[in-house]
């Protein structure tokens, strides 16, 4: 018997079955405990963690002005670099189709249309002065060689590119050059900026991907440009599983994840979710809250629905709750339901600032396609609950409303 599939080809047997609850739950659903103003600048709610000095801190009470905030259209330039020791086999416009419009479309869906990434691809190869192998390109790159690479790239491109026009700069190396290591793709932040076209250049996305590139790799790296942290766990010896913190959830954990839409917490941080779409939970007063699926299309301004529940558990920690469904950027996800995760604003990028709490710790799902099957079925379905002993929080999914929202009860464990 063939498996039932969605129009996008997602195997429906991979999705956790949700009981059909047609009775009205609106009487049970609590309104927001704290009503905050709608703002795209700074989160003002008491459950908003403060930004710390941690690299890419998950604090949302203010914005780090060293980074461009993607709550408006931003212009990006993609510059292709060739080397004396290799002859490119394709032209820049052809190679750029691996990245655009897919990356712009990802952010358009994730931001509910609030953010437009407007790329301009420089149509001609920019010749670097030295062979690719001379730069020592690799994942843990020597700082001196990396600086030389960037200085040469800026100097070579400056006569042809007006850097003053762009908010984001992508330097893409010829994928056929012998010294190019695809594992070296990353964002480089400079303590001392370079200067070109009356602009200080502090940050570059350096791309060393093969053809075709890793899925969502450019969106992941662009996330760092907007002050989002790495959510993966890097083993000390480089061996072992990198995806134990968040699994498939949020592309800042893995660019290969089945559910790469950014966490609601990140959408709040970036200005894509406003304060009146966040409910601060009072754990001393258990109540049922309504959650709109995170990747559902935006609603009219007069009909804002909650997309994030936050229970503050300490000065620099909180438990966040959101609903995930197989649509938009998450159309290939493994399991629908209510996702719970812990946020720590003091934890730096790559040290577990977000950790998904597993609603089904005894099971795994989607082996062969998930980056970390133990967390692929982490969301709670209707009638299921979770006791977070570490933070003393109990989350119970009561049902779904007639319009598809999730009814979630939150209180003390």
NUTINU-501910 format. One record per residue (C-alpha): residue number from 1; z, y, x. Coordinates in steps of 0.02 Angstrom, whole numbers. Layout:
% NUTINU-501910
<n:NUM	zz:Z	yy:Y	xx:X>;
...
//
This chain:
% NUTINU-501910
<n:1	zz:0	yy:0	xx:0>;
<n:2	zz:-49	yy:167	xx:78>;
<n:3	zz:88	yy:292	xx:110>;
<n:4	zz:94	yy:448	xx:1>;
<n:5	zz:47	yy:603	xx:98>;
<n:6	zz:55	yy:790	xx:73>;
<n:7	zz:-106	yy:892	xx:81>;
<n:8	zz:-62	yy:926	xx:264>;
<n:9	zz:-49	yy:740	xx:302>;
<n:10	zz:140	yy:731	xx:315>;
<n:11	zz:208	yy:559	xx:276>;
<n:12	zz:318	yy:584	xx:125>;
<n:13	zz:420	yy:430	xx:165>;
<n:14	zz:483	yy:525	xx:315>;
<n:15	zz:561	yy:655	xx:201>;
<n:16	zz:736	yy:623	xx:137>;
<n:17	zz:730	yy:597	xx:-50>;
<n:18	zz:813	yy:733	xx:-151>;
<n:19	zz:884	yy:696	xx:-322>;
<n:20	zz:801	yy:793	xx:-461>;
<n:21	zz:930	yy:910	xx:-532>;
<n:22	zz:854	yy:1002	xx:-679>;
<n:23	zz:1016	yy:1066	xx:-753>;
<n:24	zz:1051	yy:1247	xx:-722>;
<n:25	zz:1169	yy:1274	xx:-576>;
<n:26	zz:1164	yy:1462	xx:-584>;
<n:27	zz:1338	yy:1471	xx:-660>;
<n:28	zz:1409	yy:1378	xx:-510>;
<n:29	zz:1324	yy:1482	xx:-377>;
<n:30	zz:1432	yy:1616	xx:-300>;
<n:31	zz:1364	yy:1785	xx:-258>;
<n:32	zz:1380	yy:1852	xx:-83>;
<n:33	zz:1561	yy:1872	xx:-29>;
<n:34	zz:1515	yy:2028	xx:68>;
<n:35	zz:1371	yy:2140	xx:17>;
<n:36	zz:1290	yy:2222	xx:166>;
<n:37	zz:1151	yy:2350	xx:171>;
<n:38	zz:973	yy:2294	xx:197>;
<n:39	zz:932	yy:2342	xx:375>;
<n:40	zz:806	yy:2294	xx:507>;
<n:41	zz:903	yy:2373	xx:649>;
<n:42	zz:1079	yy:2304	xx:666>;
<n:43	zz:1175	yy:2173	xx:571>;
<n:44	zz:1328	yy:2253	xx:491>;
<n:45	zz:1415	yy:2105	xx:409>;
<n:46	zz:1586	yy:2045	xx:469>;
<n:47	zz:1516	yy:1871	xx:506>;
<n:48	zz:1390	yy:1946	xx:629>;
<n:49	zz:1441	yy:1891	xx:804>;
<n:50	zz:1448	yy:2027	xx:935>;
<n:51	zz:1319	yy:2029	xx:1072>;
<n:52	zz:1394	yy:1980	xx:1240>;
<n:53	zz:1334	yy:1993	xx:1419>;
<n:54	zz:1272	yy:1813	xx:1415>;
<n:55	zz:1087	yy:1795	xx:1455>;
<n:56	zz:995	yy:1801	xx:1287>;
<n:57	zz:1160	yy:1813	xx:1193>;
<n:58	zz:1158	yy:1752	xx:1013>;
<n:59	zz:1257	yy:1904	xx:957>;
<n:60	zz:1176	yy:1996	xx:811>;
<n:61	zz:1284	yy:2151	xx:789>;
<n:62	zz:1164	yy:2254	xx:895>;
<n:63	zz:994	yy:2244	xx:978>;
<n:64	zz:968	yy:2237	xx:1166>;
<n:65	zz:849	yy:2383	xx:1193>;
<n:66	zz:784	yy:2305	xx:1355>;
<n:67	zz:677	yy:2194	xx:1242>;
<n:68	zz:545	yy:2244	xx:1113>;
<n:69	zz:604	yy:2198	xx:938>;
<n:70	zz:469	yy:2109	xx:837>;
<n:71	zz:504	yy:2192	xx:670>;
<n:72	zz:341	yy:2290	xx:681>;
<n:73	zz:166	yy:2260	xx:749>;
<n:74	zz:162	yy:2236	xx:938>;
<n:75	zz:11	yy:2235	xx:1053>;
<n:76	zz:-14	yy:2101	xx:1185>;
<n:77	zz:-141	yy:2080	xx:1323>;
<n:78	zz:-196	yy:1911	xx:1390>;
<n:79	zz:-263	yy:1922	xx:1567>;
<n:80	zz:-347	yy:1772	xx:1649>;
<n:81	zz:-325	yy:1750	xx:1837>;
<n:82	zz:-444	yy:1655	xx:1951>;
<n:83	zz:-420	yy:1608	xx:2134>;
<n:84	zz:-530	yy:1594	xx:2289>;
<n:85	zz:-501	yy:1405	xx:2298>;
<n:86	zz:-570	yy:1363	xx:2124>;
<n:87	zz:-712	yy:1410	xx:2010>;
<n:88	zz:-663	yy:1425	xx:1825>;
<n:89	zz:-754	yy:1304	xx:1711>;
<n:90	zz:-735	yy:1408	xx:1551>;
<n:91	zz:-731	yy:1591	xx:1506>;
<n:92	zz:-570	yy:1680	xx:1452>;
<n:93	zz:-622	yy:1702	xx:1271>;
<n:94	zz:-653	yy:1515	xx:1256>;
<n:95	zz:-485	yy:1470	xx:1334>;
<n:96	zz:-393	yy:1598	xx:1228>;
<n:97	zz:-437	yy:1500	xx:1071>;
<n:98	zz:-303	yy:1375	xx:1123>;
<n:99	zz:-174	yy:1514	xx:1094>;
<n:100	zz:-244	yy:1632	xx:963>;
<n:101	zz:-245	yy:1650	xx:816>;
<n:102	zz:-120	yy:1504	xx:811>;
<n:103	zz:21	yy:1601	xx:897>;
<n:104	zz:-3	yy:1757	xx:790>;
<n:105	zz:-8	yy:1647	xx:635>;
<n:106	zz:155	yy:1562	xx:684>;
<n:107	zz:246	yy:1728	xx:697>;
<n:108	zz:167	yy:1796	xx:539>;
<n:109	zz:235	yy:1648	xx:440>;
<n:110	zz:404	yy:1648	xx:528>;
<n:111	zz:432	yy:1834	xx:498>;
<n:112	zz:370	yy:1836	xx:317>;
<n:113	zz:235	yy:1955	xx:372>;
<n:114	zz:355	yy:2080	xx:452>;
<n:115	zz:291	yy:2051	xx:628>;
<n:116	zz:110	yy:2054	xx:685>;
<n:117	zz:68	yy:2002	xx:862>;
<n:118	zz:-98	yy:2087	xx:900>;
<n:119	zz:-180	yy:2007	xx:1051>;
<n:120	zz:-318	yy:2078	xx:1158>;
<n:121	zz:-400	yy:1954	xx:1275>;
<n:122	zz:-474	yy:2029	xx:1433>;
<n:123	zz:-648	yy:1955	xx:1431>;
<n:124	zz:-673	yy:1932	xx:1618>;
<n:125	zz:-583	yy:1835	xx:1754>;
<n:126	zz:-473	yy:1940	xx:1868>;
<n:127	zz:-488	yy:1877	xx:2047>;
<n:128	zz:-324	yy:1851	xx:2141>;
<n:129	zz:-329	yy:1891	xx:2328>;
<n:130	zz:-256	yy:1725	xx:2389>;
<n:131	zz:-285	yy:1539	xx:2352>;
<n:132	zz:-183	yy:1465	xx:2211>;
<n:133	zz:-92	yy:1344	xx:2327>;
<n:134	zz:-25	yy:1487	xx:2432>;
<n:135	zz:90	yy:1548	xx:2293>;
<n:136	zz:193	yy:1388	xx:2285>;
<n:137	zz:183	yy:1382	xx:2094>;
<n:138	zz:312	yy:1262	xx:2020>;
<n:139	zz:450	yy:1256	xx:1889>;
<n:140	zz:591	yy:1316	xx:2001>;
<n:141	zz:485	yy:1443	xx:2089>;
<n:142	zz:534	yy:1527	xx:2252>;
<n:143	zz:577	yy:1706	xx:2203>;
<n:144	zz:480	yy:1784	xx:2347>;
<n:145	zz:320	yy:1690	xx:2310>;
<n:146	zz:337	yy:1724	xx:2125>;
<n:147	zz:356	yy:1911	xx:2159>;
<n:148	zz:202	yy:1906	xx:2270>;
<n:149	zz:104	yy:1821	xx:2131>;
<n:150	zz:153	yy:1955	xx:2004>;
<n:151	zz:121	yy:2100	xx:2124>;
<n:152	zz:-52	yy:2031	xx:2162>;
<n:153	zz:-88	yy:2001	xx:1978>;
<n:154	zz:-38	yy:2178	xx:1926>;
<n:155	zz:-133	yy:2257	xx:2070>;
<n:156	zz:-290	yy:2154	xx:2035>;
<n:157	zz:-288	yy:2189	xx:1848>;
<n:158	zz:-237	yy:2372	xx:1852>;
<n:159	zz:-414	yy:2442	xx:1878>;
<n:160	zz:-473	yy:2350	xx:1722>;
<n:161	zz:-321	yy:2347	xx:1607>;
<n:162	zz:-220	yy:2494	xx:1538>;
<n:163	zz:-46	yy:2417	xx:1543>;
<n:164	zz:24	yy:2570	xx:1454>;
<n:165	zz:-56	yy:2511	xx:1291>;
<n:166	zz:34	yy:2344	xx:1279>;
<n:167	zz:207	yy:2281	xx:1233>;
<n:168	zz:179	yy:2103	xx:1297>;
<n:169	zz:82	yy:2046	xx:1452>;
<n:170	zz:19	yy:1868	xx:1471>;
<n:171	zz:-47	yy:1816	xx:1642>;
<n:172	zz:-143	yy:1653	xx:1621>;
<n:173	zz:-193	yy:1557	xx:1777>;
<n:174	zz:-356	yy:1460	xx:1790>;
<n:175	zz:-303	yy:1286	xx:1731>;
<n:176	zz:-424	yy:1203	xx:1853>;
<n:177	zz:-354	yy:1287	xx:2009>;
<n:178	zz:-274	yy:1156	xx:2125>;
<n:179	zz:-109	yy:1250	xx:2151>;
<n:180	zz:-72	yy:1274	xx:1965>;
<n:181	zz:78	yy:1175	xx:1899>;
<n:182	zz:87	yy:1170	xx:1709>;
<n:183	zz:276	yy:1146	xx:1718>;
<n:184	zz:293	yy:1323	xx:1788>;
<n:185	zz:249	yy:1416	xx:1628>;
<n:186	zz:390	yy:1538	xx:1592>;
<n:187	zz:442	yy:1718	xx:1563>;
<n:188	zz:486	yy:1815	xx:1719>;
<n:189	zz:612	yy:1957	xx:1703>;
<n:190	zz:617	yy:2081	xx:1847>;
<n:191	zz:777	yy:2168	xx:1903>;
<n:192	zz:668	yy:2304	xx:1980>;
<n:193	zz:515	yy:2341	xx:1873>;
<n:194	zz:338	yy:2362	xx:1934>;
<n:195	zz:248	yy:2520	xx:1884>;
<n:196	zz:71	yy:2537	xx:1818>;
<n:197	zz:-15	yy:2660	xx:1701>;
<n:198	zz:143	yy:2765	xx:1679>;
<n:199	zz:241	yy:2615	xx:1619>;
<n:200	zz:381	yy:2512	xx:1695>;
<n:201	zz:334	yy:2328	xx:1686>;
<n:202	zz:493	yy:2224	xx:1677>;
<n:203	zz:435	yy:2063	xx:1595>;
<n:204	zz:284	yy:1949	xx:1605>;
<n:205	zz:236	yy:1786	xx:1523>;
<n:206	zz:162	yy:1680	xx:1662>;
<n:207	zz:55	yy:1539	xx:1592>;
<n:208	zz:1	yy:1389	xx:1696>;
<n:209	zz:-49	yy:1269	xx:1558>;
<n:210	zz:-183	yy:1137	xx:1569>;
<n:211	zz:-319	yy:1125	xx:1436>;
<n:212	zz:-271	yy:1099	xx:1297>;
<n:213	zz:-98	yy:1177	xx:1321>;
<n:214	zz:66	yy:1113	xx:1252>;
<n:215	zz:85	yy:1144	xx:1066>;
<n:216	zz:175	yy:1307	xx:1025>;
<n:217	zz:205	yy:1342	xx:1210>;
<n:218	zz:149	yy:1523	xx:1198>;
<n:219	zz:257	yy:1554	xx:1044>;
<n:220	zz:407	yy:1481	xx:1137>;
<n:221	zz:382	yy:1592	xx:1288>;
<n:222	zz:350	yy:1743	xx:1179>;
<n:223	zz:518	yy:1708	xx:1097>;
<n:224	zz:600	yy:1745	xx:1265>;
<n:225	zz:510	yy:1913	xx:1268>;
<n:226	zz:608	yy:1950	xx:1109>;
<n:227	zz:776	yy:1899	xx:1185>;
<n:228	zz:785	yy:1722	xx:1113>;
<n:229	zz:871	yy:1590	xx:1222>;
<n:230	zz:818	yy:1417	xx:1275>;
<n:231	zz:905	yy:1295	xx:1159>;
<n:232	zz:868	yy:1137	xx:1256>;
<n:233	zz:991	yy:1049	xx:1371>;
<n:234	zz:928	yy:1032	xx:1548>;
<n:235	zz:1007	yy:881	xx:1635>;
<n:236	zz:1083	yy:921	xx:1804>;
<n:237	zz:966	yy:802	xx:1895>;
<n:238	zz:815	yy:844	xx:1787>;
<n:239	zz:819	yy:669	xx:1713>;
<n:240	zz:876	yy:616	xx:1541>;
<n:241	zz:857	yy:691	xx:1368>;
<n:242	zz:827	yy:879	xx:1356>;
<n:243	zz:838	yy:891	xx:1167>;
<n:244	zz:1017	yy:841	xx:1125>;
<n:245	zz:1073	yy:1014	xx:1067>;
<n:246	zz:949	yy:1053	xx:927>;
<n:247	zz:815	yy:917	xx:928>;
<n:248	zz:660	yy:965	xx:829>;
<n:249	zz:740	yy:1118	xx:750>;
<n:250	zz:677	yy:1288	xx:813>;
<n:251	zz:538	yy:1302	xx:942>;
<n:252	zz:660	yy:1378	xx:1067>;
<n:253	zz:729	yy:1202	xx:1081>;
<n:254	zz:561	yy:1115	xx:1100>;
<n:255	zz:383	yy:1176	xx:1082>;
<n:256	zz:341	yy:1000	xx:1022>;
<n:257	zz:470	yy:999	xx:881>;
<n:258	zz:422	yy:940	xx:707>;
<n:259	zz:517	yy:1087	xx:628>;
<n:260	zz:481	yy:1233	xx:745>;
<n:261	zz:517	yy:1376	xx:625>;
<n:262	zz:653	yy:1485	xx:704>;
<n:263	zz:830	yy:1461	xx:642>;
<n:264	zz:884	yy:1582	xx:507>;
<n:265	zz:1008	yy:1650	xx:636>;
<n:266	zz:863	yy:1699	xx:748>;
<n:267	zz:768	yy:1775	xx:603>;
<n:268	zz:922	yy:1880	xx:566>;
<n:269	zz:934	yy:1931	xx:749>;
<n:270	zz:750	yy:1981	xx:756>;
<n:271	zz:756	yy:2082	xx:594>;
<n:272	zz:654	yy:1961	xx:487>;
<n:273	zz:804	yy:1921	xx:376>;
<n:274	zz:907	yy:2069	xx:320>;
<n:275	zz:1094	yy:2079	xx:285>;
<n:276	zz:1070	yy:2059	xx:98>;
<n:277	zz:993	yy:1887	xx:130>;
<n:278	zz:1149	yy:1829	xx:222>;
<n:279	zz:1310	yy:1771	xx:138>;
<n:280	zz:1470	yy:1782	xx:240>;
<n:281	zz:1577	yy:1635	xx:184>;
<n:282	zz:1763	yy:1656	xx:151>;
<n:283	zz:1830	yy:1484	xx:200>;
<n:284	zz:1995	yy:1514	xx:109>;
<n:285	zz:1901	yy:1525	xx:-56>;
<n:286	zz:1783	yy:1377	xx:-77>;
<n:287	zz:1629	yy:1429	xx:-174>;
<n:288	zz:1453	yy:1370	xx:-215>;
<n:289	zz:1313	yy:1472	xx:-139>;
<n:290	zz:1126	yy:1471	xx:-169>;
<n:291	zz:1005	yy:1449	xx:-24>;
<n:292	zz:819	yy:1483	xx:-28>;
<n:293	zz:719	yy:1367	xx:85>;
<n:294	zz:695	yy:1457	xx:250>;
<n:295	zz:507	yy:1436	xx:264>;
<n:296	zz:473	yy:1479	xx:81>;
<n:297	zz:363	yy:1634	xx:62>;
<n:298	zz:448	yy:1802	xx:49>;
<n:299	zz:499	yy:1863	xx:-121>;
<n:300	zz:486	yy:2039	xx:-196>;
<n:301	zz:612	yy:2162	xx:-124>;
<n:302	zz:703	yy:2171	xx:-291>;
<n:303	zz:727	yy:1982	xx:-292>;
<n:304	zz:803	yy:1948	xx:-122>;
<n:305	zz:874	yy:1772	xx:-107>;
<n:306	zz:1002	yy:1710	xx:19>;
<n:307	zz:925	yy:1617	xx:166>;
<n:308	zz:1078	yy:1602	xx:278>;
<n:309	zz:1262	yy:1561	xx:253>;
<n:310	zz:1382	yy:1605	xx:394>;
<n:311	zz:1563	yy:1550	xx:414>;
<n:312	zz:1643	yy:1643	xx:558>;
<n:313	zz:1755	yy:1523	xx:654>;
<n:314	zz:1810	yy:1632	xx:800>;
<n:315	zz:1780	yy:1794	xx:894>;
<n:316	zz:1621	yy:1724	xx:972>;
<n:317	zz:1578	yy:1575	xx:862>;
<n:318	zz:1514	yy:1536	xx:688>;
<n:319	zz:1446	yy:1394	xx:582>;
<n:320	zz:1276	yy:1433	xx:507>;
<n:321	zz:1198	yy:1345	xx:357>;
<n:322	zz:1016	yy:1354	xx:299>;
<n:323	zz:892	yy:1252	xx:196>;
<n:324	zz:738	yy:1177	xx:275>;
<n:325	zz:584	yy:1112	xx:184>;
<n:326	zz:412	yy:1042	xx:229>;
<n:327	zz:309	yy:1202	xx:215>;
<n:328	zz:243	yy:1339	xx:327>;
<n:329	zz:286	yy:1312	xx:510>;
<n:330	zz:394	yy:1164	xx:458>;
<n:331	zz:258	yy:1070	xx:365>;
<n:332	zz:269	yy:920	xx:484>;
<n:333	zz:458	yy:905	xx:478>;
<n:334	zz:545	yy:738	xx:465>;
<n:335	zz:685	yy:771	xx:339>;
<n:336	zz:714	yy:908	xx:212>;
<n:337	zz:885	yy:971	xx:163>;
<n:338	zz:1029	yy:1083	xx:213>;
<n:339	zz:1044	yy:1106	xx:401>;
<n:340	zz:1210	yy:1151	xx:483>;
<n:341	zz:1232	yy:1215	xx:660>;
<n:342	zz:1359	yy:1299	xx:771>;
<n:343	zz:1323	yy:1466	xx:858>;
<n:344	zz:1414	yy:1534	xx:1011>;
<n:345	zz:1373	yy:1710	xx:1069>;
<n:346	zz:1457	yy:1687	xx:1238>;
<n:347	zz:1349	yy:1538	xx:1286>;
<n:348	zz:1200	yy:1585	xx:1394>;
<n:349	zz:1021	yy:1527	xx:1372>;
<n:350	zz:1007	yy:1342	xx:1413>;
<n:351	zz:1194	yy:1306	xx:1397>;
<n:352	zz:1202	yy:1264	xx:1213>;
<n:353	zz:1215	yy:1430	xx:1119>;
<n:354	zz:1161	yy:1334	xx:963>;
<n:355	zz:1208	yy:1154	xx:923>;
<n:356	zz:1146	yy:1063	xx:768>;
<n:357	zz:1279	yy:963	xx:676>;
<n:358	zz:1214	yy:793	xx:625>;
<n:359	zz:1232	yy:759	xx:440>;
<n:360	zz:1189	yy:575	xx:471>;
<n:361	zz:1266	yy:530	xx:639>;
<n:362	zz:1238	yy:344	xx:615>;
<n:363	zz:1050	yy:351	xx:591>;
<n:364	zz:889	yy:412	xx:673>;
<n:365	zz:719	yy:453	xx:603>;
<n:366	zz:536	yy:480	xx:649>;
<n:367	zz:538	yy:381	xx:810>;
<n:368	zz:375	yy:408	xx:900>;
<n:369	zz:350	yy:585	xx:835>;
<n:370	zz:521	yy:669	xx:845>;
<n:371	zz:577	yy:744	xx:1010>;
<n:372	zz:753	yy:679	xx:974>;
<n:373	zz:762	yy:553	xx:830>;
<n:374	zz:954	yy:556	xx:814>;
<n:375	zz:942	yy:736	xx:749>;
<n:376	zz:777	yy:719	xx:655>;
<n:377	zz:872	yy:675	xx:495>;
<n:378	zz:1015	yy:797	xx:524>;
<n:379	zz:999	yy:895	xx:358>;
<n:380	zz:1108	yy:851	xx:209>;
<n:381	zz:1027	yy:797	xx:47>;
<n:382	zz:1089	yy:822	xx:-132>;
<n:383	zz:1259	yy:742	xx:-157>;
<n:384	zz:1295	yy:731	xx:29>;
<n:385	zz:1431	yy:821	xx:127>;
<n:386	zz:1492	yy:854	xx:302>;
<n:387	zz:1663	yy:888	xx:374>;
<n:388	zz:1655	yy:987	xx:535>;
<n:389	zz:1821	yy:939	xx:611>;
<n:390	zz:1802	yy:1054	xx:762>;
<n:391	zz:1789	yy:1211	xx:655>;
<n:392	zz:1879	yy:1150	xx:498>;
<n:393	zz:1729	yy:1180	xx:385>;
<n:394	zz:1671	yy:1069	xx:241>;
<n:395	zz:1493	yy:1082	xx:177>;
<n:396	zz:1437	yy:993	xx:18>;
<n:397	zz:1265	yy:999	xx:-62>;
<n:398	zz:1294	yy:1008	xx:-250>;
<n:399	zz:1113	yy:1004	xx:-307>;
<n:400	zz:958	yy:1108	xx:-330>;
<n:401	zz:922	yy:1244	xx:-455>;
<n:402	zz:771	yy:1241	xx:-570>;
<n:403	zz:677	yy:1357	xx:-451>;
<n:404	zz:708	yy:1245	xx:-301>;
<n:405	zz:852	yy:1334	xx:-217>;
<n:406	zz:992	yy:1230	xx:-142>;
<n:407	zz:1170	yy:1241	xx:-210>;
<n:408	zz:1293	yy:1224	xx:-67>;
<n:409	zz:1482	yy:1225	xx:-76>;
<n:410	zz:1574	yy:1284	xx:78>;
<n:411	zz:1760	yy:1289	xx:113>;
<n:412	zz:1899	yy:1226	xx:225>;
<n:413	zz:1895	yy:1046	xx:283>;
//
